[in-house]
Amino acid sequence: MTNQLGRTSAPSLGHAHDHGLATANRGRLLVALAITLSVLGIEVVAAVVTGSLALLVDAAHMLTDAVGLVVATLAATLIARPATTRRTWGWQRAEVIAAAAQASILLVVGAYAVYEGVQRLIHPPQMGSGLLAIVGAIGLAANVASLLVLSGGRGDNLNMRAAFLEVANDALGSVAVLVAGAVIALTGWMRADAVAGLFVAALIVPRAVILLRESAAILLESTPAGLDLDEVRSHILAQPHVRGVHDLHASTVASGLPVLTCHVVLDDECFGDGHCLEILTALHACVASHHGVEIEHATLQLESASLAAAHAEHLHT
C-alpha cells in the first residue's frame, strides 16, 4: 500500500463451475431444439392444410423459439469459453445479446398475430377442427417434454430463463390451439381460431417487452436491480476514517455477475499507521452483501484526503 493510494479488487472466483453449467445447459437446449423443430414441421403442414391462424401463429412462435434456441445454444457455447487478455470477461454478455435478439423476434411475431387476429375476427375463414385439435395435443405434449428438459437450468442465467419462458408460452399456445379446435368442433364458431391466435399474441408481447427491458438494462450498464447506490454510498461514508466517495459505479456484466467500482477518500494518517488494510476489509464486506445484491467483483481505490483535494483543485483550474 503506498502513502497516497491503494487499489484492490475482490478475489476473482474460478469459472470451472460456470463452464460446467454452460455445458449442461447446452445439452438441455439441444434436446429442446430437436423437439421444437419436430413440432414446427408438423404445425406448418397442418396450418397450410387447415388455414388456421392459431396454428400459423403458434408455428411462427415455434419458429422463433427454434431460432432462439439455436442462438441460446450458441450463447451457452460462447459463455463456456475462458476469459482472455482481449476479452477479460470472456463471452459472458453473449447470453444477454441472445435474449435481446429473441425478444425482438417475438415482438414482430406478436404484432403480426394481433393484426391477423383482428382481420379474422371480422372475416372468419372456414376450417376443419379435427386436425387442429390433434396438432394442438401433439404440440402440448412436446412442449411439456421440452419444459422438463429445460427446467433444470432455467435459473442459471437470462439466456436459459428466456428459453424456458418461450417454451412455457408455447405450451400455453398449444393449449389455445387445442381449445380452439374443440370449440369449432362442438359449436362451429370459427372465430375461436382468431381468439386463440390473439391469446398467443397476448402471451408473446408482454414477455418480449420484459426481456427487452432486462437485456437493455444490462447492455446499457444500468445499476443492478435491487442495488441502491445512495445506500451503498452512505454505508461507505459511515465507515471510520472515510472522508468521501466518488466515481461510484455499478453495472451487470451478465446474469448474476454484478460489478462495482469506486474511489474512497481516507484520512491522510491511514496511509502511515496501517489502518488501510483493516478499512479496506470492512469496505469489501460492506459492499459485498449488505445491500440485497451479492457483489463478488468489487474494485475499491483508496485515496488520501490530500491527494483527492489536489486532484479536485486541478480539475477546477
C-alpha positions in Angstrom: 0.0 0.0 0.0 1.5 3.4 -0.9 1.2 6.5 1.1 -1.1 8.0 -1.5 -3.5 5.5 -2.8 -4.1 1.8 -2.9 -6.2 -0.2 -5.3 -7.7 -3.7 -4.7 -10.3 -5.9 -6.1 -12.3 -8.7 -4.6 -10.6 -12.0 -5.5 -11.8 -13.5 -8.8 -13.5 -16.8 -8.3 -12.8 -19.7 -10.6 -15.1 -20.2 -13.6 -14.9 -24.1 -13.7 -18.4 -24.4 -12.2 -19.8 -21.8 -14.6 -18.3 -23.7 -17.5 -19.9 -26.9 -16.2 -23.3 -25.2 -16.1 -22.8 -23.9 -19.6 -22.1 -27.4 -20.9 -25.1 -28.9 -19.1 -27.3 -26.1 -20.4 -26.1 -26.5 -23.9 -27.2 -30.2 -23.8 -30.6 -29.2 -22.5 -31.0 -26.6 -25.2 -30.1 -29.1 -28.0 -32.7 -31.6 -26.8 -35.3 -28.9 -26.6 -34.3 -27.6 -30.1 -34.8 -31.1 -31.6 -38.3 -31.4 -30.1 -39.2 -27.9 -31.2 -38.1 -28.5 -34.8 -40.1 -31.7 -34.9 -43.3 -29.9 -33.8 -42.6 -26.9 -36.0 -42.7 -29.2 -39.1 -46.0 -30.7 -38.1 -47.6 -27.3 -37.3 -46.5 -25.8 -40.6 -48.1 -28.6 -42.6 -51.2 -28.5 -40.5 -51.5 -24.7 -40.8 -51.3 -24.9 -44.6 -53.9 -27.7 -44.7 -56.4 -26.1 -42.3 -55.8 -22.4 -42.9 -55.8 -21.9 -39.1 -54.5 -18.6 -37.7 -53.9 -20.2 -34.3 -51.7 -22.9 -35.9 -50.0 -20.4 -38.1 -49.1 -18.1 -35.2 -48.1 -21.0 -33.0 -45.9 -22.3 -35.8 -44.4 -18.8 -36.2 -43.9 -18.8 -32.4 -42.3 -22.2 -32.6 -40.0 -20.9 -35.4 -38.8 -18.0 -33.3 -38.3 -20.5 -30.4 -36.2 -22.7 -32.7 -34.1 -19.7 -33.8 -34.0 -18.6 -30.1 -32.8 -22.0 -29.0 -30.1 -22.0 -31.7 -29.0 -18.6 -30.5 -29.2 -19.7 -26.9 -27.2 -22.8 -27.6 -24.5 -20.7 -29.4 -24.5 -18.3 -26.4 -24.2 -21.2 -23.9 -21.2 -22.4 -26.0 -19.6 -18.9 -26.0 -20.1 -18.5 -22.3 -18.1 -21.6 -21.7 -15.1 -20.1 -23.3 -12.4 -18.8 -20.9 -11.6 -15.2 -20.4 -8.6 -13.8 -22.3 -6.5 -10.6 -22.1 -8.5 -9.3 -25.1 -11.9 -10.3 -23.6 -11.4 -10.1 -19.8 -15.0 -11.2 -19.1 -14.9 -13.9 -21.8 -18.2 -14.1 -23.7 -20.5 -13.6 -20.7 -22.6 -11.0 -22.5 -23.4 -13.4 -25.3 -26.4 -14.6 -23.3 -27.8 -11.1 -22.9 -27.5 -10.3 -26.6 -29.2 -13.7 -27.3 -32.1 -12.8 -25.0 -32.5 -9.4 -26.7 -32.5 -11.0 -30.2 -35.2 -13.5 -29.1 -37.3 -10.7 -27.6 -37.1 -8.6 -30.8 -38.2 -11.5 -33.0 -41.1 -12.3 -30.6 -42.3 -8.7 -30.8 -42.6 -8.9 -34.6 -44.5 -12.2 -34.4 -46.8 -10.8 -31.7 -47.6 -7.7 -33.8 -48.4 -9.8 -36.8 -50.6 -12.1 -34.7 -52.6 -9.2 -33.4 -53.1 -7.7 -36.9 -54.1 -11.0 -38.5 -56.3 -12.0 -35.5 -58.4 -8.8 -35.8 -58.8 -9.3 -39.5 -60.1 -12.9 -38.9 -62.4 -11.8 -36.2 -64.1 -9.6 -38.7 -64.0 -12.1 -41.6 -63.6 -15.6 -40.1 -62.5 -18.3 -42.6 -63.9 -21.7 -42.7 -61.7 -24.6 -41.5 -61.8 -28.1 -40.1 -61.4 -28.7 -36.4 -60.1 -32.3 -36.1 -56.6 -31.7 -37.3 -56.4 -28.5 -35.3 -57.1 -30.4 -32.1 -54.7 -33.2 -32.9 -51.8 -30.9 -33.6 -52.6 -28.9 -30.5 -52.4 -32.1 -28.4 -49.1 -33.1 -30.1 -47.6 -29.6 -29.6 -48.7 -29.6 -25.9 -47.0 -32.9 -25.2 -43.8 -31.9 -27.0 -43.7 -28.5 -25.1 -44.2 -30.3 -21.8 -41.3 -32.6 -22.6 -39.1 -29.5 -23.5 -40.1 -27.8 -20.3 -39.0 -30.8 -18.3 -35.6 -30.8 -20.1 -35.0 -27.1 -19.6 -36.3 -26.8 -16.0 -33.0 -27.9 -14.5 -31.2 -24.8 -15.9 -33.9 -22.2 -16.0 -32.5 -20.2 -13.1 -28.9 -20.2 -14.2 -28.9 -17.0 -16.4 -31.1 -14.7 -18.5 -30.4 -16.8 -21.6 -31.8 -20.0 -20.1 -34.7 -18.2 -18.5 -35.7 -16.7 -21.9 -35.5 -20.2 -23.5 -37.6 -21.7 -20.7 -40.3 -19.0 -20.8 -40.5 -19.3 -24.6 -41.3 -23.0 -24.4 -43.7 -22.4 -21.5 -45.6 -19.9 -23.6 -45.5 -22.3 -26.5 -47.2 -24.8 -24.2 -50.0 -22.3 -23.5 -50.2 -21.6 -27.2 -50.7 -25.3 -27.8 -53.5 -25.4 -25.2 -55.1 -22.4 -27.0 -54.9 -24.4 -30.4 -56.4 -27.4 -28.7 -59.3 -25.4 -27.1 -60.0 -23.6 -30.4 -60.3 -27.0 -32.2 -62.7 -28.3 -29.6 -64.8 -25.1 -29.7 -65.1 -25.2 -33.5 -65.9 -28.9 -33.4 -68.6 -28.6 -30.8 -70.2 -25.2 -31.8 -69.0 -24.4 -35.3 -67.9 -20.9 -34.1 -65.0 -20.2 -36.5 -63.9 -17.1 -34.6 -62.5 -19.3 -31.9 -59.4 -19.8 -34.1 -58.8 -16.0 -34.2 -59.4 -15.7 -30.5 -56.8 -18.4 -29.9 -54.3 -16.6 -32.1 -54.9 -13.4 -30.2 -54.4 -15.3 -26.9 -51.0 -16.5 -28.1 -50.1 -12.9 -29.1 -51.1 -11.7 -25.6 -48.6 -14.2 -24.2 -45.8 -13.2 -26.6 -45.8 -9.4 -26.5 -45.6 -8.7 -22.7 -42.8 -11.3 -22.2 -40.9 -9.9 -25.2 -41.1 -6.4 -23.7 -39.9 -7.6 -20.3 -37.0 -9.5 -21.9 -36.0 -6.5 -24.0 -36.1 -4.2 -20.9 -34.0 -6.5 -18.8 -31.4 -7.2 -21.5 -31.3 -3.5 -22.5 -30.7 -2.6 -18.8 -27.6 -4.8 -18.8 -26.3 -3.7 -22.1 -26.7 0.0 -21.1 -24.8 -0.9 -17.8 -27.7 0.2 -15.6 -27.3 -0.2 -11.8 -28.3 -3.9 -10.9 -31.9 -4.3 -9.8 -32.2 -4.2 -6.1 -29.0 -2.3 -5.5 -29.4 1.3 -4.1 -26.2 3.2 -4.8 -27.2 6.0 -2.5 -27.4 3.4 0.3 -24.0 2.0 -0.7 -22.5 5.4 -0.6 -24.0 6.1 2.8 -22.7 2.9 4.3 -19.2 3.5 2.9 -19.2 7.1 4.3 -20.3 5.7 7.7 -17.0 3.7 8.0 -14.3 5.1 10.3 -11.7 7.4 8.6 -13.7 7.7 5.4 -13.8 11.3 4.2 -15.6 10.9 0.8 -16.7 8.6 -2.0 -16.6 9.5 -5.7 -16.8 7.7 -9.1 -19.2 5.2 -7.7 -20.4 2.9 -10.5 -22.3 -0.4 -10.5 -23.4 -2.5 -13.5 -24.0 -6.1 -14.6 -21.7 -7.9 -17.0 -24.2 -10.8 -17.4 -26.9 -12.5 -15.4 -25.8 -13.0 -11.8 -22.5 -11.1 -12.3 -22.8 -7.5 -10.9 -19.7 -5.4 -10.6 -18.9 -2.3 -8.6 -16.1 0.3 -8.6 -15.5 3.4 -6.6 -12.8 5.8 -5.1 -12.8 6.1 -1.4 -11.1 9.1 0.3 -9.5 8.4 3.7 -7.7 10.5 6.3 -4.1 11.0 5.4 -2.8 9.3 8.6 -4.4 6.0 7.5 -1.7 5.5 4.9 1.0 5.7 7.6 -0.4 3.8 10.6 -1.5 0.6 8.8 -5.3 1.2 9.1 -5.8 0.9 5.3 -5.9 -2.9 5.2 -8.4 -3.0 8.1 -10.6 -0.3 6.5 -10.4 -2.0 3.1 -11.5 -5.3 4.5 -14.5 -3.6 6.2 -15.4 -1.8 2.9 -15.4 -5.0 0.9 -17.6 -6.7 3.5 -20.0 -3.7 3.3 -20.1 -3.7 -0.5 -20.2 -7.5 -0.9 -23.6 -8.4 0.6 -25.1 -5.7 2.8 -27.3 -4.2 0.1 -29.5 -7.0 -1.2 -27.2 -7.9 -4.1 -24.2 -10.1 -3.7 -21.3 -8.5 -5.4 -18.3 -10.8 -5.9 -16.3 -8.3 -8.1 -15.7 -5.0 -6.4 -12.8 -2.7 -7.1 -12.1 0.0 -4.5 -9.4 2.6 -5.0 -8.2 4.2 -1.8 -7.1 7.9 -1.9 -5.6 10.1 0.8 -7.6 13.3 1.5 -4.7 15.5 0.4 -4.4 13.7 -2.9 -8.2 13.9 -3.5 -8.1 17.6 -2.7 -5.2 18.2 -5.1 -6.9 16.3 -7.8 -10.2 18.3 -7.3 -8.3 21.6 -7.4 -6.6 20.5 -10.6 -10.0 19.7 -12.2 -11.3 23.2 -11.4 -8.3 25.1 -12.7 
